[in-house]
């Protein structure tokens, strides 16, 4: 195989490489310039910083956004927000107040800088690749370590060049570009790959158009997506009063990619992902006529002013269908201000739209849950079963044009057909050249001497991090759950208004673990623990196990209930890392056919685990099914450091062990000197 060279991704990685070599499959360590956390994952990150004994973050910029859990039905979310603000003041982190906006577009507006690395405890952090950043979604503990000045470790991916040609036709927009990739390649088509976009078709895509495409690279399983930093990025930064942060970045002229694909933008048509997978994509015309009960505009997957403005233009002077709830979910306070300044907010309200506060909200199942079985069209990134907050939901993913026109007709409608029938020309939008920049809801870090005096504000719902025991030499227990392909982290640890308020209370959140797949899993795990001590057990999975959200709760709560190993056909990248970080052994079938030989309830046994993992000589282990008296070969892909992590019972336990053996090895004196996180030359300027 010819290794790729000259790519923009290689340039960004090489600029930040501190460990390893840039060959696909090898582990590398990257220096991280910026971090992003959000409130659904950030409370654990702040507790992890405390457990690491950190005095102050070591990054150029770290920002904590409050954007997911905005519904305050009781005291829990408000208490967590107070905890997060106190942690930001303590550790030197920017704090974005509730209502300021969804992390990804807001970070792009105020902090994104071409050429920088960004690690975020949200899988859609990859959206910042639209600015020419190397932006990586990962587990919260990985982000905490990056904030502490340690490298971010990942497997060096292949570079997949996506050449764009032509121009988008009328009634087709950026969402249809990424839906076309999902139509071709499915939800695991880009696992262990970076999508690098190039070609003449880029000229017609704004920075926010690129955000739409880069954001949903997560749905393809990509490590991240990268766009060049060019005139479109300069225009975006100029509108945000940050043109000084612009830096032109592109691949070399003789670039070679590991894989290639090409999309002729002019040949695209409106597309839609059917329930219940982002990869289940068909032309809108193929499902036209299906009645709908809801259409929602917004989320990090369609966050730009253009996406809301075109919806407002289409409904101006019209009324949405009486059977449809038309919900508008602004993605940042700035965008809502611009929309209002244009007069578009009035057009939306007059047409019957329901305007919500700036945040993730319905995208994470925090409000606007649809009626069971009623079709909901959303411009969101994901439509996994139950993610909307309704167990028997029917969520479709589409562009703002398709969602808005369908809200007018009451059924799924190809916007081209509607326009031809109604004699409506495609809107020619006139967007302001300068954004309504307002940084008042961004609280900068305190000076170090003031931050050191801040006490963390802990509400009664914050339980603290669990202590996990080391991996035993012999691991034996039942298969408590066997699941199929593409199990998402939403199915492992659900989002939504019922579960997410307990994100800081691990014992309580554990009661929701796997309940979308097996409502009895938590009860059976508890009974196993009561009957046999620690309740050690296995889970068996299919392909792409753990796709979706980066939330490490999907590793922590099963671990809390006694899960010690998962055997799957393959894993999504972030969840595989999270399992290892919390001492769960992620194994793969050497022969995928052995998956069919194991049933739920079978007892499995692994022997000599500690010496075999410690030696590093062999990645294969012998898994014995004592119920059927069969033995299967399974393998792991753990590096030396990750094997030590799993043996210790998790990353924090491993670091504590390292500190005990070599005092000072983990402490602040051994970390890189911190940059000033309040330096506005690195964003928010």
C-alpha positions, 0 to 999 in steps of 0.5 A: 500500500502506498502511504499518503503524504502531503495531506493537510491532515499530515501537516496538522498531525506533524506540527503536533506530534510528540510520540509515535510515527505517522503510519496507519495503525500505529499509536501516536501522541499529539500535543493539544492546543485547545479543549472543549467540554460540555455540561453532559460530560464536563462534570466528570471531566472536572472531577477527573482534573481534581483527581489528577491533582491539577492546579491549572490547565496547561492548554492555550484555551479550554472552554466549558459550555453549558448547552446540553442540559438546559431544562431545569425541571428540578435542582439537579441541572442548576446545581451541576451548572454551579459546580461547572462554573466553580471548577472553571474559576478554579482551574483556569477555564473559560465558562460559556453560560447557559443560553450562549450557544451549542459548543461547536458553532460557538467555539468556532465563532469565538475560539477556533483558530486554523492550524490548532488542535482541539480535543473535545468531550463530545463526538461532534468536536470534529466540526471545527475541522471546517476551520482547518483545525485538527479537531478530535472528539474523545472521552472526557478522561482523555480531555482531562489529561490533555488539559493537564498537559499530557498528549492525546493518544490515538491510532494513526488513521488513514487519510481519505481524500474527498474531492468535491467538484461542481456547484450545489443546485437549488434546493440542495445544501450542505446537509445533502453532501454529508448524507450522500457520503452516508448513503454510500458508505454507512455509519462505519465507512470512515472508522479509523480514517480522517476525511480530507475535503479538497477540490474546486467544489469547495469554492461554493461552500462557506465555513458554516456549510463546511461545519455541517459536513465536518460535524456529521463525519462523526456519523460515518465513524471518522476520526475527524474531518479536515477542510483547508483554511482558505478565503471562506475561513477568512471571511468567517473570521472577519465577520467575527472580528477575528481576521487576525487569527486567519492562517492559510492552510492547504495540502501540498500540490502533489498530495497522495491519499490512502483512499479517494472518493469524489462527489459532483455537487451539481449531481446531488438531490435532496436526501433524507435518513430514515429512522433509525440510523443516519446511514439509512439514506434515500432520496426525499422523493422516494418517501414523499407523502409520509405524514409528519407531526414535527419538524425541527430546525437547528442543532450542531449539524445545521448551526449556521445563520443561513440554515435558519434564514432560509427557513424563515424566508420559505415560511414568510407569509405562510402558515405551517400545517396545523398537524405539525409542530415547527420547532426552531432551536437556535444554536447560538445567541449570536445567530439568534441576534442576527436572525432577529436583526434581519427580521427573520425571527418575526417571519418564523413566529408569524408562521407558527414556529416555536422558538427555543433557547440556544442549546442542544435541547431536542438533539440530546432528548432534552425537550420536544420529544415527538409523539410515538410513531409520528414522523419527526423531521430534524436537521440533527446529526443522529436518529438512534432509537429513543434518542429524541426522548420518545422510546417509539420515535420515528426521527428522520434527518434532512436539510433545512429546506426539506424540513421547512417545506415539509412543515408547510405541507404536513408531509415529507416533501421534496422541496423542488416539487413544492417549489415547482407546484407553488411557483416559488423561486429558490431564496437569494439570501442576503446575510449580514457581512458582520456578525452580532458579536457579543462575548458577554456570556463568556466568562474568562478564567480567573488569574491563577492566584485567585483561582487557587482560592476557589472551592468547588460547589458540589450539589447533592447530586454529584457522587464523586468518581468511583474507585475501580479495582485492578483486573484479576488474573482470572476473569469469569462470569456470565454473558449478561447481555448479547447485542447486535451491530451498531449499538450506540452509546445512547443505547448503553447509557441513554440521553434524555430528560430522565437520565441526563440530570443524573450524569454526575451521580454514577450509582443513580445513572447506572440504573439506566444502563442498557435499558433500551436493549434490556430493561432488566440489565441493571437489576440482573447485574445488581443481583449478580453482585449481591449473589457473588460479590463483585458481579463480574460479567461480560457483554458480547457485541457485533460490528461497530459497538459503541457508535455515537456519543463520546460520553464516557458514562457508557463505559463507567456505568456498566463498569460500576455494575460489574462489567469487566470485558466486552467481546465484539466484532469491532468497535467505534473508536471513542468508546473503545478508548473509554472502555480501556480508560475505565478498566474494561477489557475491549476484545475482538473475535479473531473469527467473527463467526464465533459471535454466533456460538455464544448465547446470553447466559453462557459463562465465559472464562479468561485465565492468566490475564495479568501475565499475558497482558503485562508481557505484551508479546501476544495480542490474542487470548483464549476465551473459554465458554464453560457452558458449552466447553468451547474455546475461542481466540479473541484479540486486543489492540491495546498499546503498552500504556493502555494494557497497563491502564486496563490492568490497573483498573483504569487510567486514574488508578494507573496514574496513582500507581505511577505516582506511588512508584515514582513520586512527582511523576504525575504531579503538576511540577512534571507537567508542561508550563501553562499557557495563559488561557485568557490570552485573547490572541488564541481566540475570543479576540 
